[in-house]
Amino acid sequence: YPKHIFFIVGNEFCERFSYYGMRSVLLLYLRDYLHWDDDTSTSVYHAFTVLAYLFPLLGAIVADSYWGKYKTIIYLSIVYVFGHIVKTIGSIPYVPSQVAHAVLSMFGLFFIAVGTGGIKPCVSSFGGDQFKPGQSYIRKQFFSLFYFAINAGSLISTFVTPIFRADVDCYPNETAPEFDQCFALAFGVPGALMVVALILFIAGTRWYTIYPPEGSIITKFCMCIYTACRNRWNTPKQERNKEHWLEYADSPPKLIRDTKYVLRVLVLYIPLPFFWALFDQQGSRWTLQAIQTNGYLGSLLIKPDQVEVLNPLLIVTLIPLFEATLYPFLRYFNIPFPPLRRMTVGLILAGCSFIAAAILQIEIDKTLTPLPKSFEFGVRFINSAPCNVTFTPSNTALPPIPVGPDQVRVVHPSIEQLLYIKLAVSTNTIYFYHHTASAEFTYLTCNGDVRSISTTGAKEQVLEFVIFGNQDVHLLMQCHVPSATIEAYNKATIGNDTSTEGSGGGGDVALYSTQLYLDVGGVYSIVYDGLGAGYTNLDLNPNTVNVAWMIPQFLIITVGEVFLSVTGLEFSYTQAPPSMKSVLTSIWLFTVSLGNIIVLIIAEAKGIEKQSDEFFLFAGLIFVAALLFIFLAYRYIPVDENEFKEEILEEERK
């Protein structure tokens, strides 16, 4: 038994830990650290995935035509490590410029995509090269072990890396917001694992069986198609008498025959990008959805970027479970469930998972705090006076805004509605005027101010207010009481810590004590009036929908993955000659890239306001793709599994 294959298996485990660990926290890094919006973060996340699944084509060509598999793995692993180093440096808060963070991160992601994509088609086949003729049984064991290493690396890293991000205090003496999360450690640990992967692979060099490059079958496949199209185009119509257009190619007859088989299979691949468009949103849109849920399962807190762990956990559970129960059950009762039918069910299940996600999003949206729309601004009125206050806008389009004692009201007027407000207080009369240099508010900022009005011989009154807007807000307040009239103010801009008081009032400041239950996602204000009284207010609603409600959508799409992804590639291998396996694998990975391009286009279009509507859109797209696949599968005539039996035996002898 070739013991040195464990260097290759260890390399794959560490590399998958490195890739999935980095990717699990990537979206939150783009959103929370680089402060990009949800759509931009989603687009960058999927653009990275596009490159990671596009470079396997180039990696396979380079390995088969120039460097060979061993050197390709070594060289591109070094590029991979370099990308991790650049990415980690870009996430260190001490790097002075936000632009530097973004530039370093993008370069790091590009090098990581080159590295992981380039070695992807090489490692498993290089492991297969280590077995001698007659070892086909233990070679199958190796591929099972190799697949287990992939899922184990993904499972562990997806669970552990978010803990490095959120629970490790890397900067104990720093209080700025950029130090709240330790993305440098969350990216650094996967980078260190990639270094270990490279060391493990190099350590087995003296025992490896290394074959020189023999030319890329992918290049030959592409040239066969190219010369066939060119020659047929250059042939006059009256002389085009060959049965199939590929027969015009300048290629050996066997390659032409093999290319025909591959093209028949590739027709079935046309709808597959839509499956990957949905599947890969587990790390983007579904992570953003998890942020809006309550992550507590009892006393265990599930972080938003940890929910992805459900996929590899379910994969390693469902594959052997189906092999031991579902498929034997169907065979026992003679219920046909051939590969093409499984793939159809996989597409439909992916759409069902997004319907489940959309329904969950609708329930989440019901609990969210309403925020100003793009054409609105927000005004929050906080009344800590012991009397009722009515805010009466001079603009008759806006109704009066009553605010009781110790209450908060938030309104969202349109930016076209300049807000002049008069305050009427039950015991005194206070006038409050809000005017700006411009009638329009173009974006939302949050500023706060507190004003106290003290009067001689009258009860102390306190008014607190918070105004949202991008203009300077000037205030004029007058207080009329029976015993005195105080005109205080010509003060100033919201955000300055200023207050103006009349004469009298005061005394010792009393302490204020309150108890408040804080829930996940909620934002609370504790208002203290400086006179021994106060109250609490809920500013943003907590997340009341539990993260456990996301389990059904993960379960459904993972079952779909088992039926489509695992079945699809195995079925493809039975429908084409063994020499074309690398072509099929590369094009299969290319469909993943195309799927992520679909997500990128829809995210960047930003034409859908509600996330639930976007989920329904993707569900509709994949149902259309499923109908197309049913049509193509109905017309497809499968090749007998024994068609390539002799060629498979010849490959094994080689």
JOGI-V194762 format. One record per pair of residues at least 12 apart in sequence whose ideal C-beta (glycine too) atoms are under 6 Angstrom apart, sorted by sequence separation. I is the first residue (numbers start at 1). J is the second residue. D is the distance in whole Angstrom. If there is no record, write none. Layout:
# JOGI-V194762
I/J/D, I/J/D
This chain:
# JOGI-V194762
170/182/4, 390/402/5, 451/463/6, 477/489/5, 488/500/5, 525/537/5, 572/584/5, 232/245/5, 246/259/6, 291/304/5, 421/434/5, 476/489/6, 27/41/6, 30/44/6, 90/104/3, 168/182/5, 246/260/6, 290/304/4, 389/403/5, 450/464/5, 488/502/5, 524/538/6, 525/539/5, 89/104/6, 90/105/4, 127/142/6, 170/185/6, 419/434/5, 165/181/5, 232/248/4, 388/404/5, 486/502/4, 512/528/5, 523/539/4, 165/182/6, 168/185/6, 228/245/6, 231/248/4, 287/304/5, 290/307/5, 523/540/4, 27/45/5, 86/104/6, 90/108/6, 228/246/5, 287/305/6, 448/466/5, 26/45/6, 386/405/5, 569/588/6, 228/248/5, 383/403/4, 516/536/5, 522/542/3, 86/107/5, 87/108/3, 164/185/5, 165/186/4, 228/249/4, 418/439/4, 472/493/5, 473/494/4, 509/530/5, 521/542/5, 86/108/4, 124/146/6, 164/186/4, 227/249/5, 381/403/5, 395/417/5, 446/468/6, 510/532/3, 512/534/4, 514/536/6, 520/542/6, 521/543/3, 227/250/4, 458/481/4, 519/542/4, 520/543/5, 383/407/6, 444/468/6, 83/108/5, 161/186/5, 164/189/6, 224/249/5, 283/308/6, 415/440/5, 445/470/6, 458/483/6, 282/308/5, 382/408/5, 393/419/6, 394/420/4, 415/441/5, 453/479/5, 455/481/5, 457/483/4, 224/251/4, 443/470/5, 467/494/5, 83/111/3, 381/409/5, 393/421/5, 441/469/5, 442/470/6, 456/484/5, 82/111/5, 83/112/4, 282/311/6, 441/470/6, 455/484/5, 380/410/5, 391/421/5, 392/422/5, 224/255/6, 455/486/6, 79/111/5, 83/115/6, 378/410/6, 379/411/5, 391/423/6, 438/471/6, 378/412/5, 389/423/6, 390/424/5, 437/471/6, 79/114/5, 80/115/3, 224/259/5, 436/471/4, 79/115/5, 376/412/4, 389/425/5, 221/259/6, 376/414/6, 387/425/6, 388/426/5, 76/115/5, 375/414/6, 387/426/4, 434/473/6, 372/412/5, 375/415/6, 387/427/5, 76/118/4, 76/119/5, 433/476/5, 432/477/6, 449/494/5, 460/505/5, 73/119/5, 431/478/5, 447/494/4, 452/499/5, 454/501/5, 455/502/6, 456/503/6, 447/495/4, 451/499/6, 454/502/5, 456/504/4, 73/122/5, 430/479/5, 452/501/5, 72/122/5, 454/504/5, 428/479/6, 429/480/5, 454/505/3, 69/122/5, 428/481/5, 69/126/4, 55/114/6, 59/118/3, 63/122/5, 48/109/5, 52/113/5, 56/117/5, 60/121/4, 51/113/4, 55/117/3, 59/121/6, 55/118/5, 52/116/5, 56/120/5, 377/441/4, 575/639/5, 48/113/6, 52/117/5, 56/121/5, 462/529/5, 574/641/5, 577/644/5, 34/102/6, 578/647/6, 577/647/6, 578/648/5, 275/347/6, 278/350/5, 292/364/5, 578/651/5, 275/350/5, 278/354/6, 385/461/5, 385/462/6, 384/462/5, 385/463/6, 130/209/5, 129/209/6, 384/464/5, 382/464/4, 382/465/6, 381/465/6, 93/178/4, 93/179/6, 380/466/4, 379/467/6, 378/468/4, 377/468/5, 91/183/4, 92/184/5, 377/469/5, 91/184/5, 88/184/6, 91/187/5, 19/116/5, 88/187/4, 87/187/5, 88/188/5, 88/191/5, 84/191/3, 84/194/6, 12/123/6, 81/194/5, 80/194/6, 81/195/6, 8/127/4, 77/198/5, 5/127/6, 5/130/5, 2/130/5, 406/535/4, 408/537/5, 16/150/5, 20/154/4, 24/158/5, 9/145/6, 13/149/4, 17/153/4, 21/157/3, 25/161/6, 5/142/6, 9/146/6, 12/149/5, 16/153/3, 20/157/5, 24/161/5, 166/303/6, 16/154/5, 20/158/6, 9/149/5, 13/153/5, 17/157/4, 21/161/4, 25/165/5, 70/210/5, 162/303/4, 162/305/4, 384/527/6, 68/212/6, 162/306/5, 68/213/5, 384/529/5, 159/306/6, 65/213/6, 64/213/6, 33/183/6, 65/215/6, 158/308/5, 159/309/5, 65/216/4, 158/309/4, 64/216/4, 29/183/5, 61/216/5, 61/218/5, 155/312/4, 60/218/6, 61/219/6, 154/312/4, 155/313/6, 25/186/5, 151/312/5, 151/315/6, 22/187/6, 151/316/5, 22/190/4, 21/190/4, 369/540/5, 18/190/4, 369/541/5, 367/541/6, 18/193/5, 17/193/5, 18/194/4, 367/544/5, 14/193/5, 364/545/5, 14/196/5, 15/197/5, 363/545/6, 14/197/4, 11/197/5, 11/200/5, 360/549/5, 10/200/5, 11/201/4, 7/200/5, 7/203/6, 356/552/5, 357/553/5, 7/204/3, 356/553/4, 4/204/4, 353/553/5, 4/207/4, 353/556/4, 352/556/5, 353/557/4, 349/556/5, 350/557/5, 349/559/6, 350/560/4, 349/560/3, 346/560/4, 346/563/4, 345/563/5, 346/564/3, 342/563/4, 343/564/5, 343/567/6, 342/567/5, 343/568/5, 294/520/5, 339/567/5, 49/280/6, 339/571/4, 45/284/5, 42/284/5, 307/550/6, 310/554/4, 314/558/4, 318/562/5, 302/547/5, 311/558/6, 294/543/4, 38/288/6, 293/543/5, 361/611/5, 362/612/5, 292/543/6, 361/612/4, 293/545/5, 294/546/5, 295/547/5, 293/547/4, 358/612/4, 27/284/5, 290/547/6, 358/615/4, 357/615/5, 358/616/5, 27/287/5, 354/615/5, 354/618/5, 355/619/5, 354/619/4, 351/619/4, 351/622/4, 350/622/5, 351/623/5, 347/622/6, 28/305/6, 348/626/5, 347/626/4, 25/305/5, 24/305/5, 347/629/6, 24/308/6, 344/629/6, 344/630/6, 275/564/6, 340/633/4, 265/572/5, 265/575/5, 265/576/6, 262/576/5, 261/576/5, 276/592/5, 280/596/6, 262/580/5, 273/591/5, 277/595/4, 258/577/5, 272/591/4, 276/595/3, 262/583/6, 273/594/4, 277/598/4, 258/580/5, 269/591/6, 273/595/4, 277/599/5, 278/618/5, 278/622/6, 274/621/6, 274/622/5, 274/625/4, 271/625/4, 271/628/5, 271/629/4, 221/583/5, 268/632/6, 217/582/6, 218/583/6, 267/632/6, 218/586/6, 136/652/6, 133/653/6, 60/582/6, 60/586/5, 57/586/5, 56/586/6, 56/589/5, 53/589/5, 53/592/4, 54/593/5, 53/593/4, 50/593/5, 50/596/5, 49/596/4, 50/597/6, 46/596/4, 46/599/5, 47/600/6, 46/600/5, 43/600/5, 43/603/5, 42/603/4, 43/604/5, 39/603/5, 39/606/5
